[in-house]
Amino acid sequence: MKAQGAAAVRASISFPPDVYETLEVIAREKKVSLAWVVRDAAEKYITDKWPLFKGQE
């Protein structure tokens, strides 16, 4: 879903503490940033809900 040369848009998101802790654990285990985990999850969610967007990666 990444557009070539497109600037990133910053967003502020609040999570319940237990969800945030789980995301931190996932990020640590994968050795990536928490932001990467959230972006990856959002892209998968979009692909699942709107399969036509899948080809725009």
Helices and strands as residue ranges (DSSP letters): H 17-30, H 34-49, G 51-56
